[in-house]
Amino acid sequence: MIPFDRSKDQILQHGISVRYYHGNSPEDKIVLVPWVLWSARFQIKIIIPRFFIYDGASVPKSLRSIVSKAGPLEIASLPHDFGYTLPAYHPDETVLTRDEWDLILKDFCELEGMSWRRRQYVYLAVRSAGYFAYNNKDKAFFCPDEHKDWYIQEYSYLNIPKENGDYLIL
């Protein structure tokens, strides 16, 4: 177990995310086991809940030859997508601004081993294209109940409870 250090971004608990087979996009993923992350920049714990749906950072398709949504960006985009979804789901719980969530993405890209230059591309991509994603009021937050049974059965070895996971930003 890695000792907790408030001065460093950390993944405190690795969760499990898989493709969201019931979504409209093959890029959608669903969290089956919660993730717990620490942002050193803002001194906050971020819990990404069970049954949260995300699609990765808002990287325009025209820039994906430079910045792939796979690899280091997959985990780094988790807190970012979570933060981008909060305003549509719980507008009164937007602890951080869009700019701050973009900085968290950049920090976690570094944690995941992404080079400085690639982090700059990612950051510029989400700054330029993220406005529309952040202000989309039709975003899904949790998987609809009718799809949960399929994931619970498909991944029965995980013993996934049917309730949505709790989320937390302290």
Secondary structure, DSSP 4 states (H G I P E B T S, - for coil): -PPP-TTS-EEEE--EEEE-TTSSSTT-EEEEE-EEEEETTTTEEEEEPTTBEE--S---GGGTTTS-SSTHHHHHHHHHHHHHHHHHH-GGG--S-HHHHHHHHHHHHHHTT--HHHHHHHHHHHHHHHHHHHT-TT---B--HHHHHHHHHHTGGG---SSPPP-EE-
